[in-house]
Amino acid sequence: MHGGHSFDRADHERILAAHERYLDKWNFRSAFPSASALFVDAGNKLNETWGRILQVIRTDDASDFLVINGREDQPIDSHSGLVDNQRNLKGDPAYIRAALAPLRPVVQPRGVVHAIGSFVPLDLFLLNETHHAVEGTLTVSVTTPDGKIAAIGSFPTPAYVENQFAYPIAEAVPGPTLVAEGHYTLSFALRGNENAEGTTRIFAVDPAPRGPSTLRAGAIGDLKALASFTPHSAIAAEEFHLDGNFDLAIWLRDGKETVNGENAVRLNALLAKVTLGLPLLVLAQSAKGADEAAKLLSQANAFTYAGPVGESRGCWMGMWVFTKDHPGYAGLPSNQVMKWEYQVDFKDASGLLVDGPNVELIAGYGRDHDDVLGAATFTARLGKGFVLFQAVSGMHPVVYERFIVNAARFLV
């Protein structure tokens, strides 16, 4: 099957070439100069996740060990290993190396993604697997998004106990109030007869920045769900009706609806209004919903659609959504693979094979062992109306709300 070789070179050459063509066609080079840069960033997503898990697992001495799939001994590339079967690292090993340091202070925030204004309690630990005592002072601090460092508190080192490796230092320590958007770096450092430091990043976002006015949206789909996505009321949504005076239309599609009878009439009326110039935001809530919405918009001549790429073949094989700078992602991490800030599960994204002269991709979608890539977020035209289509669901709530607000304001 594999020609007696360690891996299918032809398959990988085809996958590599497909990614390079995709980056060129859809103008992702500013974010990813090469396919390799994209692959490494996807590997960093894996490694950073493992680093976070490892240090938390180590804070409980009841856990004796944790097994990570390092490499698969089979004649195809490893799906979930930290290295491929050529022993090439898939991402930066520093994330895991730091988490496994024999002497490591750990600062664990209660939540890593928050709305601005949130107060974040911290739990503090010292991991000591050096088999000897350490002395000194443990100091916790925060570096804010603008680079300023603020002290939070200091603690004495705990007394050494033979065969104890995890030492709780303090719980629910008052942490920073997140007054600005961006990444904060929490540091817990030991200074004494030995020095060590552990860091953890958290992310803060304003879910609904103040705008000139509240936008009126005519919506089709689950209005209760839409209200739960936008609790800060930057958008006033009501059921779409033909004589409504709306700034934009929002279409939630979860794949459970039937497009017939009254639903079909309302949807056709909405698309007719979009054709005349009403902006449309599509929020697919599942792969099936994304596929159905794309088919209907394609039939209306917004773009050509050749079907879905397909969902992830398994959690151990994975998929990745990768973004570039765009107003829809303002205030959110972009020019990278979606990582922990978005908290998108492997089942929560879909890639659509769309094309057309007015199509612009904002986020792409790929999956393991596939040379076909699709659109996860994109814009298109339907007559005089502008369409923004989001095929990624399941984001962290404050991140998803920020995207919806960004997208709505971009459209109008």
C-alpha positions as CSV (number, residue, x, y, z in Angstrom):
1,M,0.0,0.0,0.0
2,H,2.8,2.4,0.8
3,G,5.3,1.2,-1.7
4,G,7.7,0.0,0.9
5,H,8.5,3.5,2.0
6,S,8.2,5.1,5.4
7,F,5.4,7.4,4.2
8,D,3.5,8.3,1.1
9,R,5.7,10.9,-0.4
10,A,3.4,11.5,-3.3
11,D,0.5,12.2,-1.0
12,H,2.4,14.7,1.0
13,E,3.8,16.5,-2.1
14,R,0.2,16.8,-3.4
15,I,-1.0,18.1,0.0
16,L,1.9,20.6,0.2
17,A,1.3,21.9,-3.3
18,A,-2.4,22.3,-2.6
19,H,-1.7,24.4,0.4
20,E,0.7,26.6,-1.4
21,R,-1.8,27.2,-4.2
22,Y,-4.5,28.0,-1.7
23,L,-2.4,30.6,0.2
24,D,-1.7,32.3,-3.2
25,K,-5.2,32.2,-4.6
26,W,-6.9,33.5,-1.4
27,N,-4.2,36.0,-0.4
28,F,-3.1,34.4,2.9
29,R,0.6,35.0,2.3
30,S,0.8,38.0,4.6
31,A,-0.3,35.7,7.4
32,F,1.5,32.5,6.3
33,P,4.5,33.1,4.0
34,S,4.6,29.3,3.3
35,A,2.6,26.2,3.8
36,S,5.2,25.1,6.3
37,A,4.5,28.3,8.4
38,L,0.8,27.2,8.5
39,F,1.7,23.6,9.5
40,V,4.0,24.8,12.3
41,D,1.3,27.1,13.7
42,A,-1.1,24.2,13.7
43,G,1.5,22.2,15.5
44,N,2.0,25.0,18.1
45,K,-1.8,24.8,18.8
46,L,-1.3,21.2,19.8
47,N,1.9,21.8,21.8
48,E,0.6,24.8,23.7
49,T,-2.6,22.8,24.6
50,W,-0.5,19.9,25.9
51,G,1.7,22.3,27.9
52,R,-1.3,23.8,29.6
53,I,-2.7,20.3,30.4
54,L,0.6,18.9,31.6
55,Q,1.2,21.6,34.2
56,V,-2.3,21.3,35.6
57,I,-2.1,17.5,35.8
58,R,1.1,17.9,37.7
59,T,-0.5,20.0,40.4
60,D,-2.2,16.9,41.9
61,D,0.1,14.2,43.3
62,A,-2.7,11.7,42.9
63,S,-1.8,11.7,39.2
64,D,1.2,9.3,38.7
65,F,1.6,9.8,34.9
66,L,0.1,11.1,31.7
67,V,0.7,9.5,28.3
68,I,1.0,11.7,25.3
69,N,1.1,10.2,21.8
70,G,4.6,11.0,20.8
71,R,4.9,9.0,17.5
72,E,3.0,6.3,15.7
73,D,5.0,3.3,14.6
74,Q,3.2,2.8,11.3
75,P,4.1,3.5,7.6
76,I,2.0,6.7,7.4
77,D,2.5,10.1,9.0
78,S,1.4,10.2,12.6
79,H,-2.0,11.7,13.1
80,S,-1.8,12.9,16.7
81,G,1.9,12.5,17.7
82,L,4.1,15.3,18.8
83,V,6.5,14.3,16.0
84,D,5.9,12.6,12.7
85,N,7.3,9.3,11.8
86,Q,10.5,11.0,10.6
87,R,11.0,12.4,14.1
88,N,10.2,15.9,12.8
89,L,8.7,18.1,15.5
90,K,5.2,19.4,14.5
91,G,5.5,22.5,16.6
92,D,7.7,24.4,19.1
93,P,8.7,21.9,21.9
94,A,9.3,24.8,24.3
95,Y,5.6,24.7,25.3
96,I,5.9,21.2,26.6
97,R,9.5,21.4,27.9
98,A,8.6,24.3,30.1
99,A,5.6,22.5,31.5
100,L,7.8,19.5,32.4
101,A,10.5,21.4,34.2
102,P,11.4,19.6,37.5
103,L,11.1,22.9,39.4
104,R,8.2,25.0,38.2
105,P,5.9,27.6,39.9
106,V,2.4,27.4,38.4
107,V,-0.1,30.2,38.2
108,Q,-3.5,28.8,37.2
109,P,-6.1,31.4,36.4
110,R,-9.8,30.5,36.7
111,G,-10.6,30.8,33.1
112,V,-8.2,31.9,30.3
113,V,-10.7,33.9,28.1
114,H,-12.7,36.8,29.6
115,A,-14.6,39.9,28.8
116,I,-12.8,43.2,29.7
117,G,-13.7,44.3,33.2
118,S,-13.5,40.8,34.5
119,F,-11.7,40.0,37.7
120,V,-9.6,36.8,37.5
121,P,-8.8,34.8,40.7
122,L,-5.6,32.8,40.6
123,D,-4.6,29.5,42.1
124,L,-0.9,29.1,42.9
125,F,1.3,25.9,43.1
126,L,4.9,25.0,43.3
127,L,6.0,21.8,41.5
128,N,9.2,20.4,42.9
129,E,10.5,17.1,41.5
130,T,14.2,17.9,42.2
131,H,14.2,15.7,45.3
132,H,15.7,18.5,47.5
133,A,14.4,21.5,49.3
134,V,14.3,25.0,47.7
135,E,14.3,28.3,49.7
136,G,13.3,31.8,48.7
137,T,10.3,33.9,47.8
138,L,7.5,33.2,45.3
139,T,6.2,36.3,43.5
140,V,3.2,36.6,41.3
141,S,2.9,39.4,38.7
142,V,1.0,40.3,35.5
143,T,2.2,41.9,32.3
144,T,-0.6,43.8,30.7
145,P,-1.2,44.1,26.9
146,D,0.8,47.4,26.8
147,G,3.8,45.7,28.4
148,K,3.5,47.1,31.9
149,I,4.3,44.8,34.8
150,A,2.3,44.9,38.0
151,A,3.0,42.9,41.2
152,I,0.2,40.9,42.6
153,G,1.6,39.3,45.7
154,S,4.5,37.2,47.3
155,F,4.6,34.0,49.3
156,P,7.3,32.0,51.2
157,T,8.4,28.7,49.8
158,P,6.7,25.7,51.5
159,A,8.6,23.3,53.7
160,Y,10.0,20.4,51.7
161,V,8.4,17.0,52.1
162,E,10.0,13.8,50.8
163,N,8.1,12.3,48.0
164,Q,5.7,15.3,47.7
165,F,6.0,16.9,44.3
166,A,3.0,19.3,44.2
167,Y,2.7,22.1,46.8
168,P,-0.4,24.2,46.9
169,I,0.6,27.8,47.7
170,A,-2.7,29.7,47.7
171,E,-6.2,29.6,46.2
172,A,-8.3,32.3,44.7
173,V,-5.6,34.9,45.0
174,P,-7.1,38.3,43.8
175,G,-5.7,38.6,40.3
176,P,-5.8,41.4,37.8
177,T,-8.9,43.2,36.6
178,L,-8.8,43.1,32.8
179,V,-9.3,46.7,31.9
180,A,-7.8,46.5,28.4
181,E,-8.2,44.1,25.4
182,G,-5.4,41.7,24.5
183,H,-3.1,39.1,26.0
184,Y,-2.0,39.2,29.7
185,T,1.0,37.2,30.9
186,L,0.7,35.9,34.4
187,S,4.1,35.1,36.0
188,F,4.9,33.1,39.2
189,A,8.6,33.3,39.9
190,L,10.8,31.7,42.6
191,R,13.9,33.7,43.6
192,G,16.2,32.1,46.2
193,N,18.8,29.4,46.3
194,E,17.3,28.3,43.0
195,N,15.4,30.4,40.4
196,A,12.5,29.2,38.4
197,E,9.5,30.8,36.7
198,G,6.2,29.7,35.3
199,T,4.0,31.8,33.0
200,T,0.4,31.5,31.7
201,R,-1.3,33.7,29.2
202,I,-4.9,34.8,29.3
203,F,-6.9,36.8,26.8
204,A,-9.4,39.6,27.3
205,V,-11.8,41.1,24.7
206,D,-14.6,43.6,24.7
207,P,-17.5,41.5,23.4
208,A,-19.5,44.6,22.2
209,P,-17.5,47.8,21.8
210,R,-19.6,50.9,21.9
211,G,-20.8,52.0,18.5
212,P,-22.6,55.0,17.2
213,S,-25.9,53.3,17.6
214,T,-27.6,49.9,18.2
215,L,-28.0,48.0,14.9
216,R,-31.5,46.7,14.0
217,A,-31.4,43.2,12.5
218,G,-34.1,41.2,10.9
219,A,-33.3,37.6,11.8
220,I,-34.3,34.2,10.4
221,G,-33.6,31.3,12.7
222,D,-33.6,30.8,16.5
223,L,-34.0,34.3,17.9
224,K,-33.4,33.1,21.5
225,A,-30.1,31.6,20.4
226,L,-29.1,34.9,18.7
227,A,-30.0,36.8,21.8
228,S,-27.9,34.5,23.9
229,F,-25.0,35.1,21.5
230,T,-25.2,38.9,21.9
231,P,-26.2,39.5,25.6
232,H,-24.6,43.0,25.6
233,S,-27.3,44.3,23.2
234,A,-25.2,45.9,20.5
235,I,-27.7,44.4,18.1
236,A,-31.5,44.6,18.4
237,A,-32.8,41.6,16.5
238,E,-36.4,40.7,15.7
239,E,-38.0,38.3,13.3
240,F,-37.4,39.3,9.7
241,H,-40.4,40.7,7.9
242,L,-40.6,42.3,4.5
243,D,-41.7,45.8,5.6
244,G,-39.1,46.0,8.4
245,N,-36.6,48.9,8.5
246,F,-33.5,46.9,9.2
247,D,-29.8,47.7,9.1
248,L,-28.9,44.2,8.2
249,A,-30.3,40.7,8.1
250,I,-29.0,37.7,10.2
251,W,-29.6,34.2,9.2
252,L,-28.9,31.4,11.7
253,R,-28.9,28.0,10.1
254,D,-28.5,24.9,12.2
255,G,-29.5,22.3,9.7
256,K,-32.6,21.3,11.6
257,E,-35.0,23.7,9.8
258,T,-37.2,22.7,6.8
259,V,-37.2,25.2,3.9
260,N,-40.9,25.0,2.9
261,G,-44.1,26.7,3.5
262,E,-43.9,29.9,5.6
263,N,-40.2,29.4,6.2
264,A,-39.5,29.3,2.4
265,V,-41.6,32.4,1.8
266,R,-39.7,34.3,4.6
267,L,-36.3,33.2,3.4
268,N,-37.1,34.1,-0.3
269,A,-38.2,37.5,0.9
270,L,-35.0,38.0,2.8
271,L,-32.8,37.0,-0.1
272,A,-34.8,39.3,-2.4
273,K,-34.1,42.2,0.0
274,V,-30.4,41.2,0.1
275,T,-30.4,41.3,-3.7
276,L,-31.6,44.9,-3.5
277,G,-28.9,45.9,-1.0
278,L,-29.7,44.7,2.5
279,P,-26.5,43.3,4.1
280,L,-26.6,39.7,5.2
281,L,-24.7,37.9,8.0
282,V,-24.9,34.1,7.9
283,L,-24.2,32.3,11.1
284,A,-24.1,28.5,10.5
285,Q,-24.5,26.5,13.7
286,S,-23.4,23.1,12.3
287,A,-21.7,21.6,9.3
288,K,-25.1,20.6,7.9
289,G,-26.4,24.1,8.5
290,A,-23.4,25.6,6.7
291,D,-23.9,23.3,3.7
292,E,-27.6,24.0,3.4
293,A,-27.1,27.8,3.6
294,A,-24.3,27.7,1.1
295,K,-26.4,25.7,-1.3
296,L,-29.3,28.1,-1.1
297,L,-27.0,31.2,-1.6
298,S,-25.3,29.4,-4.5
299,Q,-28.7,28.8,-6.1
300,A,-29.4,32.5,-5.7
301,N,-26.1,33.2,-7.6
302,A,-24.1,34.7,-4.7
303,F,-21.2,32.3,-5.5
304,T,-20.5,28.9,-6.9
305,Y,-20.5,26.0,-4.4
306,A,-18.9,22.6,-4.9
307,G,-19.9,21.2,-1.5
308,P,-18.2,20.8,1.9
309,V,-14.6,19.8,2.5
310,G,-15.9,17.5,5.2
311,E,-15.7,17.5,9.0
312,S,-12.7,16.3,10.9
313,R,-12.2,12.6,10.5
314,G,-11.6,12.3,14.3
315,C,-10.4,14.3,17.3
316,W,-7.0,12.6,17.0
317,M,-6.7,13.6,13.3
318,G,-7.9,17.1,13.7
319,M,-8.8,20.2,11.6
320,W,-7.6,23.7,11.7
321,V,-9.1,27.1,11.0
322,F,-6.7,29.8,10.0
323,T,-7.4,33.5,9.8
324,K,-6.0,36.7,8.3
325,D,-6.5,40.3,9.3
326,H,-10.1,41.5,8.6
327,P,-12.5,43.9,10.3
328,G,-14.7,40.8,11.2
329,Y,-11.9,39.6,13.5
330,A,-10.9,43.0,14.9
331,G,-9.8,42.7,18.5
332,L,-9.4,38.9,18.1
333,P,-6.2,36.9,17.3
334,S,-5.7,36.8,13.5
335,N,-3.0,35.9,11.1
336,Q,-2.8,32.5,12.8
337,V,-4.5,29.2,13.4
338,M,-7.4,29.5,15.8
339,K,-6.0,28.4,19.1
340,W,-7.2,28.5,22.8
341,E,-8.5,32.0,22.6
342,Y,-11.3,30.8,20.3
343,Q,-11.8,27.4,22.0
344,V,-13.3,25.9,18.8
345,D,-13.9,22.1,19.1
346,F,-12.9,19.8,16.2
347,K,-16.6,19.3,15.4
348,D,-17.4,23.1,15.4
349,A,-16.0,24.2,12.1
350,S,-16.8,23.5,8.4
351,G,-14.9,24.2,5.2
352,L,-17.0,25.2,2.1
353,L,-15.8,24.9,-1.5
354,V,-16.9,28.3,-2.7
355,D,-15.6,30.5,-5.6
356,G,-16.5,33.4,-7.6
357,P,-15.3,36.9,-8.7
358,N,-16.7,38.6,-5.6
359,V,-15.7,35.9,-3.1
360,E,-13.0,36.9,-0.5
361,L,-11.8,34.4,2.1
362,I,-11.2,35.6,5.6
363,A,-10.6,32.3,7.3
364,G,-9.6,29.0,5.8
365,Y,-10.2,25.4,6.8
366,G,-8.1,22.3,6.4
367,R,-8.0,18.8,7.9
368,D,-5.5,16.0,8.3
369,H,-4.6,13.9,5.3
370,D,-6.5,16.1,2.8
371,D,-5.3,18.3,-0.1
372,V,-8.7,20.0,-0.3
373,L,-9.1,23.2,1.7
374,G,-12.2,25.3,2.1
375,A,-13.6,28.6,3.3
376,A,-14.5,28.9,7.0
377,T,-15.3,32.6,6.9
378,F,-15.9,34.5,3.7
379,T,-17.6,37.4,2.0
380,A,-19.6,37.5,-1.3
381,R,-22.1,39.6,-3.2
382,L,-25.8,38.7,-3.8
383,G,-27.0,41.3,-6.3
384,K,-26.4,44.7,-4.6
385,G,-26.2,43.1,-1.1
386,F,-23.0,42.2,0.7
387,V,-22.9,38.8,2.4
388,L,-20.6,37.7,5.3
389,F,-20.7,33.9,5.9
390,Q,-19.4,32.3,9.1
391,A,-19.1,28.5,9.1
392,V,-17.4,28.3,12.5
393,S,-19.5,27.9,15.6
394,G,-18.8,26.9,19.1
395,M,-16.4,29.8,19.8
396,H,-15.9,31.0,23.4
397,P,-19.1,33.2,24.0
398,V,-17.3,36.5,24.4
399,V,-15.2,35.8,21.3
400,Y,-18.3,34.8,19.3
401,E,-20.2,37.9,20.4
402,R,-17.3,40.1,19.4
403,F,-17.2,38.5,16.0
404,I,-20.9,39.0,15.4
405,V,-20.8,42.6,16.5
406,N,-17.7,43.2,14.3
407,A,-19.3,41.5,11.3
408,A,-22.6,43.4,11.7
409,R,-20.8,46.8,11.8
410,F,-18.5,45.8,8.9
411,L,-21.6,45.0,6.8
412,V,-23.4,48.3,7.5
